[in-house]
């Protein structure tokens, strides 16, 4: 079983980890289009083209399924790609429905500018009863870049971003649920839990996508997620900064206890968790 996982950067590794809990023995091809990142403030047509190029790359590698581990790429490109694809294409969407089903109060959604302004999110909110009244979508330009860059003070930068740009929305809305609408934000999930406190739960779409992947591949309901494997078969590829990003990605996975089975790879630089 070979699965392609695509993102504009390293954030999609959080989706890869979710998939590993259900399909630990699969072979994964991860491609990060860092040459064009971030996608969140780009033209939708350009995002569609770059995503299609990654999709063709995966098909050439013989994958059995393609995972778009990027809300922005899903919004811009999933529908046209699915029209003629010979393999399943799974796209990440914000876990709005789950948050609405669990919580009775307002929901705060954090996402990229393109996701917030896109037709796909608008249609998603229109389909869900009461979503337009209960969900506030807030664009977070620059937050993805803070996580991706992994500078020595990236956590402090992210906390400043929260206080200056997002906390005012949180104080005004007093949400019961916080939905992380970008896979990069998932690497700050523990920090977000600290920032919002016990009265607000944090949601992301990674587990739901991983379960959907199982259903598409096997036609049955997914089992309970297992523990992460200590070693995973992952081919890491990037459109730019290949050596640096490969090292960084390996370190991110190692921070969650997963070593990449890849011969001849140098020791990864330690990743500092948010």
Order of alpha helices (4+ residues) and beta strands (2+ residues): beta-alpha-beta-alpha-beta-alpha-beta-alpha-beta-alpha-alpha-alpha-beta-alpha-alpha-alpha-beta-alpha-beta-alpha-beta-alpha-beta
